[in-house]
């Protein structure tokens, strides 16, 4: 199937023009491959969650032009693959990023653990995650992005989707009829917040991106152990990593806004520092040898 450039170009123009009302962009114009007949099934949403996702999308949040620095991030909310914690782990992180001048793209991916789901845990979250990265790269010029500073952030199950993106082959198919599929699904940086194990039980590739890990230890050892088990590989491969494992906070503290713990409330400050120190926020890219 050949993608219509006019269709996606029109969406890109709208996304650039409208900041107050984020634009929702389908990953596939005619629906997800093999499930096109489900694309018009309505989603279910209430309070903080979204379910019944059959037409994967990106919700586009662009910073004001006078604040934009060219970086971009695909955000993968958590929810155990049975729902998406869309507002606390999608919309709120997007607001944090746009305040830094970073474009944010919240991914609604398909949910293999939802009741009666037709989707495979091993196939479809990876397919949606990689397609999201390709889509953002395909529209980098329209959305004002530096193609060397496009990363991925994931919370919990979304951290697993991020792993599926970062630890898998990412090259595009130069002969694909769909122009989006010709793009690389490469992530230039990874932000992994209390991630689950899916996708991380592999040998990390030598071209894996720099990573920021964060979670709670004593209160949430299962997810903290996922981080701890990955650190030696990063060290051996000399891939830059930063790790923050707090003693308390439990699982699912999102952006920390509702926590009574100072460390959890302020954890996004650590991420801001990491992004600055790794030149993600700085389009001038100073000489790394001058640190």
Backbone torsions as a table, in degrees:
resi	resn	phi	psi	omega
1	UNK	NA	129.9	-179.4
2	UNK	-93.0	125.7	-179.7
3	UNK	-72.7	140.5	176.7
4	UNK	-82.1	113.6	178.1
5	UNK	-65.2	-31.5	179.3
6	UNK	-62.2	-41.7	-179.1
7	UNK	-59.5	-52.3	-176.7
8	UNK	-74.9	-30.5	176.6
9	UNK	-63.9	-39.8	178.1
10	UNK	-63.3	-40.9	177.3
11	UNK	-63.7	-39.7	-179.2
12	UNK	-63.5	-41.3	179.1
13	UNK	-62.7	-42.7	178.8
14	UNK	-63.9	-40.3	-179.6
15	UNK	-63.8	-36.0	179.8
16	UNK	-70.2	-35.0	-174.1
17	UNK	-82.4	-26.0	-171.3
18	UNK	-116.1	114.1	179.3
19	UNK	-103.8	-35.0	-176.2
20	UNK	-68.4	-32.5	-179.8
21	UNK	-118.0	97.5	-176.0
22	UNK	-58.3	143.9	179.6
23	UNK	-86.4	140.6	176.5
24	UNK	-105.7	120.3	-175.3
25	UNK	-113.6	120.0	176.5
26	UNK	-67.2	142.6	179.3
27	UNK	-68.9	-32.2	176.9
28	UNK	-126.9	132.8	-176.0
29	UNK	-60.0	-36.6	-176.7
30	UNK	-109.7	14.7	-179.5
31	UNK	104.0	163.4	-177.7
32	UNK	-64.2	139.6	-177.4
33	UNK	-54.6	128.8	-179.9
34	UNK	86.0	-12.1	-178.6
35	UNK	-131.1	29.3	-177.7
36	UNK	-58.0	-31.7	-176.5
37	UNK	-72.7	-7.7	-179.9
38	UNK	-100.8	-0.8	-168.8
39	UNK	-65.9	-23.3	-178.1
40	UNK	-95.9	4.3	176.9
41	UNK	-68.9	130.6	-175.6
42	UNK	-69.8	143.4	173.1
43	UNK	-73.5	161.2	171.5
44	UNK	-111.2	131.9	-179.1
45	UNK	-142.7	139.2	177.0
46	UNK	-157.9	136.8	178.8
47	UNK	53.6	-110.4	-173.7
48	UNK	-100.3	-8.3	-169.2
49	UNK	-114.4	159.9	173.9
50	UNK	-132.8	140.2	178.8
51	UNK	-136.7	178.8	176.8
52	UNK	55.2	54.5	-179.5
53	UNK	-93.4	111.1	-179.9
54	UNK	-118.5	-10.7	177.8
55	UNK	-126.0	85.6	-174.0
56	UNK	-56.9	141.4	-175.4
57	UNK	-140.1	165.7	166.6
58	UNK	-115.5	130.4	170.2
59	UNK	-97.1	121.6	-168.6
60	UNK	-96.4	123.6	175.0
61	UNK	-120.1	110.0	-179.8
62	UNK	-105.5	137.1	177.1
63	UNK	-73.0	160.8	173.9
64	UNK	-56.0	145.2	-175.3
65	UNK	-58.4	-34.6	-178.2
66	UNK	-75.7	-7.1	179.9
67	UNK	-112.2	-18.9	-173.8
68	UNK	-64.0	136.0	179.2
69	UNK	-113.1	1.9	175.7
70	UNK	95.5	-10.6	177.5
71	UNK	-80.8	155.2	178.2
72	UNK	-146.1	153.6	-179.7
73	UNK	-145.0	133.0	171.2
74	UNK	-87.4	125.5	-176.7
75	UNK	-105.1	126.9	179.6
76	UNK	-112.0	101.8	178.5
77	UNK	-65.1	158.8	175.6
78	UNK	-90.1	-168.6	-179.7
79	UNK	140.1	13.7	174.8
80	UNK	68.2	19.0	-178.0
81	UNK	62.3	16.0	173.8
82	UNK	-115.4	-13.4	174.1
83	UNK	-161.7	170.1	173.2
84	UNK	-115.2	128.7	175.3
85	UNK	-81.5	74.5	-162.3
86	UNK	-71.0	-44.4	-177.1
87	UNK	-73.5	-56.0	-176.0
88	UNK	-69.3	-27.9	-176.5
89	UNK	-116.3	13.5	176.6
90	UNK	-132.6	-66.7	-177.1
91	UNK	-66.8	-46.4	-178.4
92	UNK	-65.0	-43.2	172.8
93	UNK	-60.8	-38.1	179.0
94	UNK	-61.2	-40.8	177.9
95	UNK	-64.2	-39.0	176.2
96	UNK	-60.6	-46.6	-177.3
97	UNK	-66.5	-45.2	-178.0
98	UNK	-64.4	-29.1	175.4
99	UNK	-65.1	-25.5	176.0
100	UNK	-87.5	-3.3	-176.4
101	UNK	89.3	12.9	-177.8
102	UNK	-101.4	129.2	175.1
103	UNK	-70.9	140.9	-176.9
104	UNK	-128.2	143.6	-175.5
105	UNK	-135.0	105.0	-175.2
106	UNK	-86.6	122.7	-175.6
107	UNK	-91.4	126.8	165.8
108	UNK	-99.6	104.1	-178.8
109	UNK	-103.1	162.1	-176.9
110	UNK	-72.5	155.0	-166.3
111	UNK	-118.7	95.0	-175.8
112	UNK	-67.4	-21.1	-177.2
113	UNK	-97.7	3.6	174.1
114	UNK	-70.0	148.8	-178.1
115	UNK	-56.5	130.8	178.5
116	UNK	63.6	23.4	-179.6
117	UNK	-68.5	138.0	176.6
118	UNK	-88.8	4.0	-170.4
119	UNK	-98.8	152.9	-177.5
120	UNK	-98.3	133.3	177.9
121	UNK	-62.8	-31.6	-176.7
122	UNK	-83.1	-15.5	-172.2
123	UNK	-114.6	-56.5	-162.8
124	UNK	-78.1	-36.8	173.3
125	UNK	-61.2	-38.9	176.4
126	UNK	-64.3	-43.9	-179.6
127	UNK	-60.4	-43.9	-179.7
128	UNK	-67.8	-41.5	-179.5
129	UNK	-64.6	-45.1	179.4
130	UNK	-66.9	-39.4	178.2
131	UNK	-63.3	-37.3	178.3
132	UNK	-62.3	-43.5	178.3
133	UNK	-64.2	-40.6	179.2
134	UNK	-64.5	-40.3	-179.7
135	UNK	-62.1	-45.0	-179.9
136	UNK	-63.8	-43.0	178.3
137	UNK	-64.4	-36.2	-178.6
138	UNK	-63.8	-30.0	-177.9
139	UNK	-109.7	22.4	-177.5
140	UNK	-57.1	-43.3	-177.8
141	UNK	-64.9	-46.5	-179.4
142	UNK	-64.0	-34.6	-176.7
143	UNK	-95.8	8.4	173.3
144	UNK	69.5	39.3	-174.7
145	UNK	-105.8	144.6	169.9
146	UNK	-85.4	118.3	-173.6
147	UNK	-70.2	-1.9	173.4
148	UNK	-99.7	3.3	-178.3
149	UNK	-135.8	51.1	176.0
150	UNK	-117.8	116.8	-175.4
151	UNK	-123.7	-168.4	-178.5
152	UNK	-138.4	141.6	173.6
153	UNK	-124.3	138.8	177.4
154	UNK	-139.3	142.3	175.9
155	UNK	-110.2	126.7	173.8
156	UNK	54.7	-115.4	176.7
157	UNK	-60.7	-32.0	175.0
158	UNK	-65.3	-30.0	172.9
159	UNK	-65.5	-30.9	175.0
160	UNK	-69.2	-39.5	175.8
161	UNK	-62.1	-40.6	177.7
162	UNK	-60.5	-41.2	177.5
163	UNK	-63.1	-40.6	179.3
164	UNK	-62.3	-30.9	176.6
165	UNK	-75.7	-48.4	-169.1
166	UNK	-78.5	-25.0	-175.2
167	UNK	-106.7	14.9	-178.1
168	UNK	-121.6	161.1	174.5
169	UNK	-56.5	136.9	-172.5
170	UNK	-123.9	-1.3	-177.0
171	UNK	-63.6	145.5	174.2
172	UNK	-82.2	168.2	177.4
173	UNK	-97.6	107.5	-176.0
174	UNK	-63.1	-17.0	-178.3
175	UNK	-101.8	6.1	-176.8
176	UNK	-65.0	138.8	175.7
177	UNK	-68.9	-29.9	176.4
178	UNK	-84.0	115.8	-174.7
179	UNK	-61.7	-31.2	179.2
180	UNK	-63.1	-37.6	-178.0
181	UNK	-71.8	-6.9	174.2
182	UNK	-80.6	-15.2	-177.1
183	UNK	-80.9	156.8	173.7
184	UNK	-75.4	146.4	173.0
185	UNK	-97.0	16.4	-177.1
186	UNK	-60.3	139.1	169.1
187	UNK	-104.8	132.4	-179.6
188	UNK	-84.1	-17.1	173.9
189	UNK	-156.5	157.4	-178.7
190	UNK	-128.8	136.5	174.6
191	UNK	-121.9	115.0	-171.4
192	UNK	-121.7	111.1	-174.7
193	UNK	-109.0	119.4	-173.1
194	UNK	33.5	63.8	-174.7
195	UNK	-75.6	152.9	170.1
196	UNK	-85.1	178.8	-171.4
197	UNK	-84.4	-18.4	-175.8
198	UNK	-60.1	130.3	178.5
199	UNK	87.7	-14.3	-177.8
200	UNK	-99.8	-7.0	-178.5
201	UNK	-89.2	48.7	-178.3
202	UNK	-133.6	168.9	169.9
203	UNK	-75.3	121.1	-179.0
204	UNK	-65.6	131.5	179.7
205	UNK	-70.8	155.0	-178.0
206	UNK	-66.4	-19.6	-179.9
207	UNK	-100.4	17.3	176.4
208	UNK	-61.6	147.5	-176.3
209	UNK	-80.0	164.5	170.8
210	UNK	-56.5	148.3	-171.9
211	UNK	-134.4	146.8	172.4
212	UNK	-117.4	115.3	178.5
213	UNK	-105.6	143.7	175.5
214	UNK	-153.2	139.8	177.8
215	UNK	-170.4	-172.7	176.2
216	UNK	-113.3	141.0	-172.6
217	UNK	-89.0	-79.4	-175.5
218	UNK	-57.0	-41.1	-176.5
219	UNK	-77.0	-17.1	-174.0
220	UNK	-149.3	58.2	-172.1
221	UNK	-64.6	-32.5	-178.4
222	UNK	-55.3	-49.7	-178.1
223	UNK	-77.3	-32.7	176.0
224	UNK	-63.8	-33.5	179.5
225	UNK	-66.8	-33.4	175.3
226	UNK	-57.0	-44.8	178.5
227	UNK	-64.4	-48.5	-177.0
228	UNK	-60.0	-36.1	-178.7
229	UNK	-71.6	-23.7	-178.4
230	UNK	-86.7	-25.9	-173.4
231	UNK	-56.2	-45.0	-178.9
232	UNK	-57.4	-36.8	179.4
233	UNK	-65.3	-42.0	177.9
234	UNK	-61.5	-42.6	179.3
235	UNK	-62.5	-44.6	-179.9
236	UNK	-64.3	-35.6	-179.1
237	UNK	-86.0	-6.1	-179.3
238	UNK	59.1	37.2	173.3
239	UNK	-92.4	126.6	-176.8
240	UNK	-57.8	134.3	176.7
241	UNK	-142.7	151.1	173.1
242	UNK	-133.0	138.6	-174.5
243	UNK	-131.7	132.2	172.7
244	UNK	-128.5	112.3	177.4
245	UNK	-120.9	107.3	-177.3
246	UNK	-84.2	152.5	-178.7
247	UNK	-65.5	-39.2	-174.4
248	UNK	-129.9	162.8	179.0
249	UNK	139.8	-22.0	178.4
250	UNK	68.4	-158.3	-178.5
251	UNK	-111.6	145.5	174.4
252	UNK	77.9	37.4	178.6
253	UNK	-86.9	3.1	172.5
254	UNK	56.8	-131.2	179.8
255	UNK	-87.2	7.0	174.8
256	UNK	84.6	1.2	-172.7
257	UNK	-65.1	-30.2	-175.4
258	UNK	-98.3	2.0	-178.1
259	UNK	-81.7	150.8	173.5
260	UNK	-93.8	-1.7	-178.7
261	UNK	-91.1	131.6	-178.5
262	UNK	-61.4	-42.4	-178.1
263	UNK	-62.9	-40.6	-178.1
264	UNK	-73.9	-42.0	178.6
265	UNK	-58.6	-33.2	-173.4
266	UNK	-103.3	9.0	-175.4
267	UNK	-61.5	-32.3	178.2
268	UNK	-59.5	-24.3	176.2
269	UNK	-62.5	-35.5	178.7
270	UNK	-66.1	-37.4	178.5
271	UNK	-66.8	-42.3	177.9
272	UNK	-58.5	-43.3	179.5
273	UNK	-63.1	-42.7	180.0
274	UNK	-63.9	-42.2	-179.9
275	UNK	-64.9	-37.4	177.5
276	UNK	-68.8	-45.0	-177.2
277	UNK	-68.2	-22.4	178.4
278	UNK	-101.9	16.4	173.3
279	UNK	59.4	26.8	175.4
280	UNK	-76.4	-32.9	-178.6
281	UNK	-87.8	-11.0	-173.4
282	UNK	-108.4	109.2	-178.3
283	UNK	-70.1	-12.3	-176.9
284	UNK	-80.8	-17.9	175.5
285	UNK	48.1	75.3	178.7
286	UNK	-65.1	163.2	-179.5
287	UNK	-61.3	119.1	-177.2
288	UNK	-65.6	-22.9	-179.5
289	UNK	-73.8	-9.1	-175.0
290	UNK	-94.7	15.6	-177.7
291	UNK	-69.4	NA	NA
